[in-house]
Amino acid sequence: MKMVTAIIKPFKLDDVRDAIGDIGIKGITVTEVKGFGRQKGHTELYRGAEYVVDFLPKIKLEAAVADSQVEQVIEAISKSANTGKIGDGKIFVTSIEQVIRIRTGESGEEAL
């Protein structure tokens, strides 16, 4: 089992959710986060004063998936989150040692 974590632009969330739902992923966790990478920040005007926004709003999406689905999930996220511009985000894949569904006690891939 793997945990697929994607940092994406906020306006791409619905597209990504639809894309991974279409390949059978039943559950995701979504968190509003802020950060920066190569995109750095940008300058904004507020009441005539210029200031730098260092941290940009992003969405952190997490999905626990079976090993057999990892490549499909990566492809779905990559295609649906892509704008072709800087700041599209990143996808991280990490191993999960164990998953337990609290309600039923199921473990492993059955708990996904």
N, C-alpha and C positions, 0 to 999 in steps of 0.2 A: 504494500500500500504506500501511496505517496501523498504528500500535502503539496498542492499546487497553489502558490501565492502569486498574485498578479497585482502590480501597482499600475493603475490606468487613469486616464483623464475622466473626470466625473460625468461628462456628457456621453461617454461611451458605455456606461454601466448597462443600460437597457439592451444595447446591441450585444454585449458580451453575455449577459444573462440569457437572452434568447438563443444565442449560438451554443452555449454549453447545455442548455436545456434540450435543444434539438438532438444532441448526441447521448442523452440519457442521464445526465448528472442531475440528481434529485435534490441536492442541498448545497448551499453556499453560505458563507459568512461574509458580510460586507461591513467595512469600517471606513468612516471618513478620516483621512489622515492629511498631514501636511509634510512637505519635504522638497528637496531639490537635488538635482544631479547636474548634468551638463547644461541643462536649461537655465540654471542659476535662478535668479529672481527677475523682477522687472520693476520699473518705476511707475508710480501712479500719482495723480494729483488729487488732493483732498482739501477743499476750501482754499484753493490757491497755493497750498504748500505741496512741494514735491517730496515724496518719500519712497523708500525702496521696500518692496515686498520680497523678503528673503525666502520664505517658505510658501510654496504654491499648493493649493488644494488638490488632493488626489483621492482616489478610492483604492482601498486595499481589499482585494477579493481573495477568499481562501476556500478551497474545495479539497476534501479528502477523497481520493479516487483509487480504484484498483489499478495495479500495475499495468494491466492490459488496456486501460483507458488513457494513460498519461499522454501519449503522443497525440491522440485525438483532441484532448483538452487543450494542449499547448497550441495546436493548429487552430482550433476554434477561437481561442483568446487572441492569438496573434493576428488573425484575419479580421476579427470584428473590432478590435481596439486600435487598429492601424489607421492613422491619418496621414502618415508620410511626413509629419513634422516633428521637430524636436520636442521631447517631453511625452512621447506616446507611452512610455513606461517600461517595466521589466516583468519577467516571469521567473519565479524561483521554484525549484522542485526539491523537496526534502523527503527523506524516508520517515515513515511512521512505523514504530515498533508494534504498537497495539492500539486497538480501538474497542471501546466497550459502550454499548447502548445502555444507558442507566435504567430506562423503563423496563426492558426485557432481560437484561443481562447478556444479550448476544455479544459476541466478540469477533474480531477479525473482519473480513470483507462483508459478512452478514450484517454487521453493525453499521455499515455505510448506508 
